[in-house]
Amino acid sequence: MPAEPWNTFHAGDNLDVLPRLAPGSVDLVYTDPPYNTGNDFVYADRFRDHAAWTAMMRPRLVAMREVLAPHGAVFVSIDDNEVAHLRLLMDEVFGETNFLAQIVVNLNPKGRQLGRGFATSHEYVLAYARHLPSCVVEGSSTEAVDEADFPLTSADGRRFRYLPLRNTNKKFNPVTAPTLHFELYGDPVTGRVATTPFDGGRPLTPVFGDGRPAVWRWSRPLVDERPDDLECRVIRGRSGERVDIFQRDWLEREGGRRKKLRTIWLAEEIGSTDTAVAELKALVGHVFESPKPTGLVRRILSTVPDDAVVLDPFAGSGTTGHAVALANAADGGTRRCISINSAEPTREGSNAHLAGLATVADITRARLAAVAEQLGGGLEVVLESPDIR
Ligand SMILES: C[S@@+](CC[C@H](N)C(=O)[O-])C[C@H]1O[C@@H](n2cnc3c(N)ncnc32)[C@H](O)[C@@H]1O
């Protein structure tokens, strides 16, 4: 039974709305607060100074923490103007020990050409767990797997690569991991590997490149269990030919293959501000200045289970809700997204205003309605804040 609606929108100040959500009911917060750039965007993105910005953010981060489940996490977009302040503020609210990552997001690949100095081409996402030991966030994704890393094809058509069975990390050796130093038998002609002697099998022990004793990555019982995933081969190294044992590491494996996510996310992987503007334009129009690309949010979604309850308390043009619907449509997931945005008036003469969208909340709602129309999943709108009457 799919959890519908996929999207819920609350128009109002998030400080009023957040306390109305059930404590512990949210798995993931992704949000993109005003950046304090001093630019005149559709919404008021200007604070007198860092202290004013921090004072605005502190109670809101506390309120986000309240609604997070113990296994949940929060991801916040931020640029150079406030990253240092936000990092300290999040240390204060969530605790330094719950720090997950400071990710560099390359949203402007050409670089900012205005003003003096460097052509800034990135901003950040700061990620903190509610409680690190129970956090469900996996710093890995199925999307990050590159098929080109698996260049070989087996007789039955499955893609794979060879990995040395020998542990190449010097920290692991017969002293630190004695149970992983044992003799295996391998036949480089047939490829067969076993823990006990057989005809044609020669004894092999793991050694480092310099000849010192090493250890295997697999225990003896694991070799007995999966001998067909191992292969004895002759390889040509710097010091001539040698016989060694390799694991056949399959591209497809049960439960899906995951790859650790690096902390630099490129525009070619997740999209850019330009692609984000195009995404919004296709649904509603060019009615918001700096939306985030759905690819950024989808990558964050890929680190949590596909039934996550997601919250974006500074929803802007509704990118997070759009990304949730795209992810559900793509993988059959049952994620739900709660978006909040205040009903700040849009600037007179702006595209949004000319399009009849009098407030930023109108923009959020218009996009989420268009998303429901296009992808399904429905939209529930909650108008509960006095500032929209
Ligand atoms: C940087 S924008 C978010 C953009 C969004 N990530 C997107 O892709 O469109 C920040 C948003 O927060 C909203 N906002 C600012 N203060 C707010 C508050 N106290 N409560 C709710 N929304 C607020 C602004 O109206 C603005 O739309």
The ligand as a Tripos MOL2 file, in Angstrom:
@<TRIPOS>MOLECULE
LIG
   27    29     1     0     0
SMALL
NO_CHARGES

@<TRIPOS>ATOM
      1 C1         17.4140   29.3380   -0.4670 C.3       1 LIG1
      2 S1         15.7040   29.2710   -0.5720 S.3       1 LIG1
      3 C2         15.3520   27.5580   -0.8140 C.3       1 LIG1
      4 C3         15.4290   27.1280   -2.2400 C.3       1 LIG1
      5 C4         15.0520   25.6990   -2.4930 C.3       1 LIG1
      6 N1         16.0620   24.7790   -2.0090 N.3       1 LIG1
      7 C5         14.8210   25.4080   -3.9520 C.2       1 LIG1
      8 O1         15.4580   24.5350   -4.5410 O.co2     1 LIG1
      9 O2         13.9830   26.1100   -4.5300 O.co2     1 LIG1
     10 C6         15.1690   29.5990    1.0700 C.3       1 LIG1
     11 C7         13.6700   29.6720    1.2430 C.3       1 LIG1
     12 O3         13.3300   29.7870    2.6230 O.3       1 LIG1
     13 C8         12.1690   30.5620    2.7510 C.3       1 LIG1
     14 N2         12.1220   31.0310    4.1400 N.ar      1 LIG1
     15 C9         12.9070   31.9740    4.7160 C.ar      1 LIG1
     16 N3         12.6180   32.0810    6.0330 N.ar      1 LIG1
     17 C10        11.6280   31.1720    6.2870 C.ar      1 LIG1
     18 C11        10.9260   30.7800    7.4550 C.ar      1 LIG1
     19 N4         11.1930   31.3660    8.6160 N.pl3     1 LIG1
     20 N5          9.9890   29.8240    7.3650 N.ar      1 LIG1
     21 C12         9.7330   29.2310    6.1880 C.ar      1 LIG1
     22 N6         10.3760   29.5340    5.0420 N.ar      1 LIG1
     23 C13        11.3090   30.5160    5.0930 C.ar      1 LIG1
     24 C14        12.3110   31.6300    1.6990 C.3       1 LIG1
     25 O4         11.0260   32.1140    1.3130 O.3       1 LIG1
     26 C15        12.9930   30.8600    0.5750 C.3       1 LIG1
     27 O5         12.0320   30.3760   -0.3100 O.3       1 LIG1
@<TRIPOS>BOND
     1     1     2 1
     2     2     3 1
     3     2    10 1
     4     3     4 1
     5     4     5 1
     6     5     6 1
     7     5     7 1
     8     7     8 2
     9     7     9 1
    10    10    11 1
    11    11    12 1
    12    11    26 1
    13    12    13 1
    14    13    14 1
    15    13    24 1
    16    14    15 ar
    17    14    23 ar
    18    15    16 ar
    19    16    17 ar
    20    17    18 ar
    21    17    23 ar
    22    18    19 1
    23    18    20 ar
    24    20    21 ar
    25    21    22 ar
    26    22    23 ar
    27    24    25 1
    28    24    26 1
    29    26    27 1
@<TRIPOS>SUBSTRUCTURE
     1 LIG1         1 GROUP 0 **** ****
